[in-house]
Amino acid sequence: MKYLPILVALMMSATTVSAAAKETNKSTSRKTIEKTVMQQDEKLAEEAKRAIDRGLHYLRENQAEDGSWSKNVGITALALRAFLESPRKYTEDDGAFITKPVQYVLSRVREDGAISGEMQNLSYNTAVAITALQATGNPKYQEAIKGGQSFLKKHLIDEGEGYSKDHKYYGGIGYGGDERPDLSNAYLALESLKATALDPKDPAWEKALVFINRCQNRSESNDQTWAANDGGFTYMPGYSPHEATASYGGMTHAGLLSLLFAGADKQDPRVQAAYDWIRNHYSVDENPGAPNKQGLYYYYNAFAKSMYAYGEAEITDGKGSKHNWREDLMRKLVSLQNPDGSWVNSTTKWWEGDKNLVTAWSIIALNLAVR
Amino acid sequence: MWRGNPLVAMIPPYLLGIGISLLMTLDFWRGGESGSSMHALFLYAIVGTAVGYILYPVKSSVCSSPLLAIFVWSSGAAISVFAFWLVVSVTLALPLVIRLGLAIGLIQATILLLRHVIGRRFSQARAGVLVAALTILCASSPIWLSPWLEWSGEHSPLMDLALAMSPPTCFAVALDYDYLRSPWFYKHTAYAMHRYEYPSAGLLIFVYGFLCLAAVRIDRRFRKSSPNEPFGKFQHDT
């Protein structure tokens, strides 16, 4: 009996040592898993960076003598942006493949401030052009940028065009030239105004919010009779190219971005409603709500921008599963890249048969995913 | 047949034409989705040209020089756009309206001259129907060709050609107005989903100008071959 306390003490210490050993093992295995995940993440990020390089190489190979891509200001500006925002951070010092497209874009500056080589797509081209010019960081282009800003603000539909605030088009921006507005053009215009540091107090933001609200399927903030309540966005008030006024992926990401650009914060119920729609329809395999891969790469581009702007690394889908959007997008885009470094959509609607455009969009998306 | 001054004879149908065009366009515009003044002017150009063509007083104009009558009528159609501009949108830049007026005059002159020379060979009635049908066919090409053009891939020259041969494209180019992205066209044609390019103003002026000059030249040949034959009294005329 006299040895009992010693026996108990020995047993207790053995248990403690065993528990400590177990804990150490657990911690080691957790660290091993984390290390493996980090290594995988790094491996994936490196793979994505190589995909970006291959894509940029494709663009260089397919650049026209005058520095343009697809003989189009919009596509040229997007490709230029892909270079400037890439992990290699190309600048004008890197050579003619950067300076020539800049000059191409600048050579299309019109008297009214628009930057476009064609009469259609004026707003679209101007918006992506000033975003790219701003990305060069060169102060010499401020005049062209300010001109573009003025053009976009002037084309924002308001009283100046004879529209009152209760008109469904009020606050919107179309392709330019006074056509009906849509959320796709509006978001690109707002992105460019944000990128070029338009005064946050400028009335254009407030007017744009009126239009953005009217594109969201959220009856609490949308005064249109057709508005449903799933929180997603449609192409323009009362119309979706896919189904009646149904929300779809590309536009919901564009809508979320537009709200953030226009000054709404993450806690804003409109932003939350849009984010909930995105969570419930989370996918990198399709443009949710759009059939047959329509607008798929536009979706990837808007997806990357909106997720990056929203600022959450993980997103929990409607079924409760967590997703690292960066990894999902990188994996998907890497898998979709062609051997020549390009990306292209077999469904050619919305210009997605143009390899230069789709490659530029994909690189811009990857540039954000690898940051 | 009108026995007095043929130019004076053109005034009543001309005024009637302006009135009909104004009424139709204003009504259509106000009932439509777009409140855009550019869209209203574009519609006016189409309706005004169509009404001008229908109301052109063929019989009275043939009393003197039909070519002069066509020139005057087309000039009137061109000027009429300013009336519409004053009614709906004085805020729209004047140079655009001037360009639109020139486009209306050019299209009006082209289709009237074509009717005139074809009427030299056939009857004026038949020529009128033929040219009207041809114009409608060309004008609607972006609608009826768009489903067939989808297979031709991204930025097909066929799409650009179909767009160029449509007379309303002239009005769109004059106004810098992408009518294929107006609400109706956007919803009912596949064009907006694809890449397309409008022809340049220079090309359009060249093509329509060429058609007008060719028509005048053909008319001269007819006159030389039968100098005493009064217009509108051919054996085919019924």
Interface residues (C-beta under 8 A of the other chain):
Chain A: E118 M119 Q120 N121 L122 G160 E161 G162 Y163 H167 Y169 G174 Y175 G176 G177 D178 E179 R180 Y239 P241 T348 K349 W350 W351 G353 D354
Chain B: E33 S34 G35 S36 S37 M38 H39 S89 T91 G153 E154 H155 V173 L175 D176 Y177 D178 L180 R181 S182 P183 Y186 K187 A190 M193 H194 R195 Y196 E197 Y198
